[in-house]
Amino acid sequence: MAHDHTKCGDVFAMLSEYLDVELPPEACTEIHQHVEGCAPCVEFAESLKRTVELCKEYEPDTMPEPVSAAAKAELMAAWRKARG
């Protein structure tokens, strides 16, 4: 059975709430089933988890380094790949 990538946009839209366990169980089950068979969604979810972790570690009194052009390009490439 071919994977349905048309649901990726819906998953992306709910992923933050999913990771924060703020969705009803049925929605969580649907997202989990989609993500486990979708490599781009797995990659995106892992990236989002890491972003959340970094945000929690952020200290407002310190100024972060600017994002390099290479890092921006890598993020854009991952985002395009995840979108299909």
Secondary structure, DSSP 8 states (H G I E B T S, - for coil): ----GGGHHHHHHHHHHHHTT-S-HHHHHHHHHHHHT-HHHHHHHHHHHHHHHHHHH--TTS------HHHHHHHHHHHHHHH-
